[in-house]
Amino acid sequence: MTREEIQNLTEKHGLVITDDITFNDMGIDFRVGMVTDINGQKWILRIPRREDMSVQIEEEKHILDLVKKHLSVEVPDWRIANHELIAYPLLTDKPALTFDANTYEVTWNMDKESPNYVPSLAKVLLELHGISESEVKEKELKIKSSSEIRKEIEDQLKLVKAEIGISNELETRYKNWLDNERLWPAFSKFIHADLYAGHILTNEKNEVSGIIDWTTAHMGDIAMDFSGHLKVFGEESLKLLIEEYKKLGGQTWEHLYEQSVERAAATALAYGFFAVETKNDFHIKGAKEMLGV
């Protein structure tokens, strides 16, 4: 879309913007950009890439309505939300890390060694995971048990192997993971499900101040919300996060750490499944590399 087309689209929905428009085209489901309205307020725009996203958009709107009641940090406040456009005022702080859309160079917007980050993240995770099942049902959001999740992953593994391929090493690892009863929790909690430093905003004290990108939130395995921390901060920091979470009263089980490690390793499979679904050559090529094909 041209600048003029974007301006026409926002004005159609009551948001009059200047020509101060910057877009990042890396988003899979949405084009994401930052704009400035005629009063100087900055906004985030998400423009759907497909016409069949109304259900997904409505579900994420319900998710945001739910989490903003329970979290002590900022989440996006969707002022416009329809099949053409999502728009919300820019949140106060920046993500803990950002990366260049062209060079993939990572920029840290916080001190990653700060002792304040992990305890603040544990607090927010406790608030998020404490959302009741009854409220999740009321919003008609997804609820998945461990057995349902394992069946879903098993089906994805079969499909990805058939359509793209997978190394013997990774296939064996995933199968052993799925068969290992002791790794899987006997309970489900409401989770973000795509939580890592790029979706976590931090303030000047290096504390969590906001969370964005709630598309995949559902009731499921809390290890998903710990696995993203492992990939960025490493094993020792993950262990510390789990300990802080337990200190605050978070429900865990003996093998949460090991499950989080396996969850992180399953990122390649999840990407492979996405590549098969989208039939996008760029993503299929990237998935094959991750899957060792």
C-alpha positions in Angstrom: 0.0 0.0 0.0 1.2 3.5 -0.8 1.3 6.3 1.9 -1.8 7.8 0.4 -3.7 4.5 0.5 -2.7 4.0 4.2 -3.8 7.6 5.0 -7.2 6.9 3.2 -7.6 3.7 5.1 -7.1 5.2 8.6 -9.2 8.3 7.8 -12.0 5.9 6.7 -12.0 4.6 10.3 -11.7 8.0 12.0 -7.9 8.3 12.4 -6.4 11.2 10.6 -2.6 10.7 10.2 0.3 12.7 8.8 2.8 11.3 6.2 5.1 10.2 9.1 4.6 6.5 8.3 7.1 3.7 8.9 6.3 0.1 8.1 8.0 -3.2 9.0 7.0 -5.9 6.4 8.3 -8.9 8.3 5.0 -9.7 10.0 3.5 -13.0 8.9 -0.2 -12.2 9.3 -0.1 -8.4 9.4 1.8 -5.5 7.9 2.9 -3.6 11.1 3.7 0.1 11.1 4.0 3.2 13.2 2.2 6.4 12.2 1.6 9.9 13.8 -1.8 11.5 13.9 -2.5 15.2 13.3 -2.2 15.8 17.1 1.2 14.3 17.4 0.1 11.0 19.0 2.0 8.0 17.6 -0.1 4.9 16.7 0.7 1.3 15.8 -1.2 0.0 12.7 -1.7 -3.7 11.9 -3.0 -4.2 8.4 -4.2 -7.8 7.7 -2.4 -9.6 4.9 -5.4 -11.8 4.1 -9.2 -11.2 3.9 -10.0 -14.3 6.1 -8.7 -12.9 9.4 -11.8 -11.6 11.0 -12.2 -14.5 13.4 -8.6 -14.3 14.4 -8.9 -10.5 15.0 -12.0 -10.9 17.0 -10.4 -13.6 19.2 -7.4 -11.4 19.9 -9.7 -8.5 20.8 -11.3 -10.8 23.4 -7.9 -11.8 24.7 -6.9 -8.2 25.2 -10.1 -7.4 26.9 -9.4 -10.2 29.3 -5.7 -9.7 30.1 -5.9 -5.9 30.6 -8.2 -6.6 33.6 -5.6 -8.8 35.3 -2.1 -7.5 34.3 -0.3 -4.7 36.1 1.5 -3.8 32.8 0.4 -2.2 29.6 -1.2 -4.2 26.7 -2.4 -2.8 23.4 -5.6 -0.7 23.6 -7.3 -1.4 20.3 -9.2 1.7 19.3 -9.9 0.4 15.8 -10.3 -3.3 15.2 -11.9 -4.8 12.0 -11.1 -6.9 9.0 -9.3 -4.0 7.3 -7.3 -2.3 10.1 -6.2 -2.6 13.7 -4.9 0.6 15.4 -3.8 1.4 18.9 -1.8 4.2 20.6 1.9 3.4 20.9 2.7 2.0 24.3 4.9 3.9 26.7 8.1 1.8 26.5 10.1 -0.1 23.9 10.5 -3.9 23.6 13.5 -5.3 25.5 15.0 -6.1 22.2 14.3 -5.1 18.6 15.9 -6.3 15.3 16.4 -4.7 12.0 14.0 -6.0 9.4 16.7 -6.0 6.7 19.9 -7.0 8.5 18.4 -8.9 11.4 20.8 -7.0 13.7 19.6 -7.1 17.3 19.4 -4.0 19.4 18.9 -4.2 23.2 16.8 -1.5 24.6 17.5 -2.6 28.2 20.4 -3.8 30.3 20.0 -7.6 29.8 22.2 -8.2 32.9 19.9 -6.1 35.1 18.7 -8.0 38.3 15.3 -6.3 38.0 14.1 -8.0 34.8 13.6 -11.6 35.9 11.6 -10.9 39.2 9.3 -8.4 37.3 8.7 -11.0 34.6 7.9 -13.7 37.1 5.3 -11.3 38.7 3.6 -10.7 35.3 3.6 -14.4 34.5 1.9 -15.1 37.8 -0.8 -12.5 37.0 -1.3 -14.0 33.5 -1.4 -17.6 34.6 -3.7 -16.7 37.4 -6.6 -15.8 35.0 -9.4 -18.3 35.8 -10.7 -20.9 33.4 -14.2 -19.6 33.9 -13.2 -16.2 32.5 -11.4 -17.9 29.5 -14.6 -19.9 28.8 -16.7 -16.8 29.0 -14.6 -15.1 26.3 -14.8 -18.4 24.2 -11.0 -18.7 24.0 -9.1 -21.9 23.4 -8.5 -24.3 26.3 -6.0 -27.2 25.6 -5.1 -30.0 27.9 -1.7 -31.7 27.8 -3.1 -34.7 26.0 -4.8 -32.5 23.3 -1.5 -30.5 22.9 0.5 -33.7 22.4 -1.9 -35.0 19.8 -1.7 -31.7 18.0 2.1 -31.7 18.0 2.1 -35.4 16.9 -0.1 -34.5 13.9 2.1 -31.5 13.0 5.2 -33.8 13.1 3.6 -36.2 10.7 2.5 -33.5 8.3 5.9 -31.6 8.4 7.8 -34.9 7.9 5.6 -35.7 4.8 5.6 -32.3 3.3 9.1 -30.8 4.1 11.1 -33.5 5.8 12.9 -33.5 9.1 16.3 -34.8 10.3 16.3 -38.2 12.1 17.9 -36.5 15.2 15.1 -34.0 15.5 12.3 -36.5 14.8 13.7 -38.8 17.5 13.9 -35.9 20.0 10.4 -34.8 19.3 9.0 -38.3 19.6 10.8 -38.9 22.9 9.5 -35.6 24.2 5.9 -36.5 23.3 6.2 -39.9 24.9 7.8 -38.7 28.1 4.8 -38.5 30.6 6.8 -36.8 33.4 7.6 -33.7 31.3 4.0 -32.8 30.7 1.9 -30.8 33.2 -1.3 -32.1 34.7 -2.9 -28.6 34.6 -3.4 -25.8 32.1 -3.1 -22.1 32.6 -3.8 -19.0 30.5 -0.6 -18.2 28.5 0.7 -15.7 26.0 2.3 -18.6 24.0 4.7 -16.4 22.0 6.5 -14.7 24.9 10.1 -13.5 24.4 12.1 -10.3 24.8 10.8 -8.9 21.5 7.2 -9.0 22.8 8.1 -7.7 26.3 8.4 -3.9 26.9 10.7 -2.7 29.7 11.0 0.6 31.5 14.0 2.7 32.6 14.5 0.4 35.6 14.7 -2.7 33.3 11.4 -4.0 34.6 8.6 -5.4 32.5 6.2 -2.7 31.7 4.1 -4.1 28.8 3.4 -7.1 26.6 2.4 -7.0 22.9 1.4 -9.5 20.2 -1.3 -11.6 21.9 -2.5 -13.5 18.8 -1.7 -17.0 20.1 -2.8 -16.7 23.7 -4.8 -19.6 25.1 -5.1 -21.9 28.1 -2.4 -24.5 27.9 1.2 -25.5 28.9 2.9 -22.7 30.9 6.3 -24.0 29.7 5.6 -22.1 26.5 5.9 -18.8 28.4 9.2 -19.9 29.9 10.8 -21.3 26.7 11.2 -17.9 25.0 13.2 -16.7 27.9 15.6 -19.6 27.5 16.3 -18.8 23.9 17.4 -15.2 24.7 18.7 -15.2 28.2 20.1 -18.8 28.6 19.7 -21.7 30.9 20.8 -20.2 34.2 18.5 -17.2 33.8 15.6 -19.6 33.0 16.3 -21.5 36.2 16.2 -18.2 38.1 13.0 -17.2 36.5 11.3 -20.5 37.5 12.6 -20.0 41.1 11.2 -16.5 41.3 7.9 -17.7 39.9 7.7 -20.4 42.5 8.6 -18.0 45.3 5.6 -15.8 44.3 3.3 -18.9 44.5 3.2 -19.9 40.9 2.1 -23.5 40.3 4.8 -25.6 38.8 5.9 -29.3 38.6 9.2 -31.0 39.0 10.1 -30.9 35.3 9.1 -27.4 34.2 12.7 -26.6 33.3 13.1 -29.7 31.1 9.8 -29.1 29.5 10.7 -25.5 28.7 13.9 -26.7 27.1 12.0 -29.1 24.9 9.4 -26.4 24.1 12.3 -24.2 22.9 13.6 -27.0 20.7 10.2 -27.4 19.2 10.3 -24.0 17.6 11.7 -25.5 14.4 8.7 -27.9 14.2 6.2 -25.0 14.8 7.9 -23.0 12.0 7.8 -26.0 9.7 4.1 -26.4 10.3 3.5 -22.8 9.6 5.5 -23.0 6.4 3.4 -26.0 5.2 0.2 -24.1 6.0 1.2 -20.9 4.2 2.9 -22.7 1.3 5.4 -19.8 1.2 8.7 -20.6 -0.5 10.7 -18.3 1.7 9.3 -19.9 4.9 9.6 -23.4 3.5 13.3 -22.8 2.7 13.9 -21.4 6.2 12.0 -24.3 7.9 14.1 -26.9 6.0 17.2 -25.3 7.4 15.9 -25.3 10.9 14.7 -28.9 10.5 18.0 -30.1 9.3 16.8 -31.2 5.8 
